[in-house]
Amino acid sequence: MKKSLTIGSLKGYSTKSKEAGNGKILEKEFSEAVLKQQKNLDANKIYLIQQGRAYSIHPEPDMTLLDSALKQGNELDFKCKKGTCGRCKVLLLKGASSLSEPNEQEKKKLDSQVAQGLRLACQSRLK
């Protein structure tokens, strides 16, 4: 039986991922399936995937995406909080407009992956 995703099931939902380049990049089909099955996505939330797990985060102004997520009980993986390790890398599914443009540290660490929707949660500032 196939699991139907709901907004509540986004937090902590996991799937298989594959190695690509400098980290884990989720299969395109998974991120598309999450969005297609979510008919009532909250326009005020940010939806993202990290290491095969999907999360929904209510943006809190003037905070980093990581700090906002942790404050709300989301267990995003991170280490340095300086943008150097890349451990907090996330794939944005929806809500990128709630974030400031990528800073120099993100561009340096992620390079062309920024154009694919990847961001460093510790460096991404909420508007």
N, C-alpha and C positions, 0 to 999 in steps of 0.2 A: 504494500500500500504506500502510495506517495504522500509525503508529508506536505500539507498545505501551510504556507507561511502566513503569519499574521504579524501585525506591528509588534505585538507582544513577543512573538517568537523570534523576531530579528535579533534581539540581544542574546548572544551566546550561540546562535545557530552556526553550525560548522559544516564544512564540505571539504572534499579533497582539493589539494592545490598542486601545482607543479613548479619545479625549479625553473627559473628563467633569469638569466643575467645575474644580478647582484642580490637576489632575494626571492621570496616566494611571490608569484603573481597568480592571482586566482584565475580560474578558467572563465573566459568571457561568458560562457553559457550560464554560469551560476549568478553572476551579477545581473545579467539580463532577466533571469528567472525571478530573482528577488524583486526587481522593479515591476515586472509584469504581474506578479501575484499580489502586489500591494496596491489595491484599488483605492484605498483611502489613506495615502501617505500624508502625513502631517507636513504641510508646507513650511512650518516653522522649525522643523528638525533637520539635522544633517544625518544622512545615512552613509555609512562607510563599512569597509571590510578590512580586517587586519588578520593575517595569518589564518585564513579560512573561517573566520568568525565575523558575523555581521552585527553591527551596532546602530542604534539610533540615539542621537544626542541633541538635546535642546541647547542651542547656542547661548552662551552667557557673554555679553559684550565685554570687551577689554580683557579677555582671558585667552590663553592658548587653547586650542582644540583639546590637547591632552589634559590640561588642568580642569577644563569644563567636564570632560568625559569622566575623569577620576572622581570629581566632586559628586557626580550623579551615580556613582557606583559601577561604572563601566570599567572592566579590567583590561584596559589597553596595555600592551607590552611596551616598556620603555626602559632606558638605562640612564643616559647622561643628561638629558634635558637641555643640551647645548646644540643639538643638531649635528653632532660629529659622528655618532655611532650608527645612526640610521635605523635603530631598532624600533622606533615608533612610527615607521612608515605605514601609511594607510592608503587605501584606494577609495576615493570619494565616489559614491554612487549618485547622490543627490544632495543639494544644499551648498555647493561650492560658492555660490554668490554670497553666502553668509561669512565667507572668509576673506581676509585681505589677500592681495597678490602675493605669490611666493617671494620670500626674501632671498638675499644673496646666498645664505647658508643652504637653503633648500635647493636653489638652482645648482650650487656647487656639488652637493651630495647626490641629488637625484638626476641631474643633467636632463636628458630628453624624456625621462619618465614623468616629469611634471606635466608635459603635454598629454600624457596618457591618463591623467587624473590622480597621480600619486602625490602625496604630500607628507611632510614630517609633522606629526601631531604636536610635537613640542615647539615647533617654530610657526605653525599656522595660527594666526591671530584672528579672533572673532571680531566682527564689526559691531 
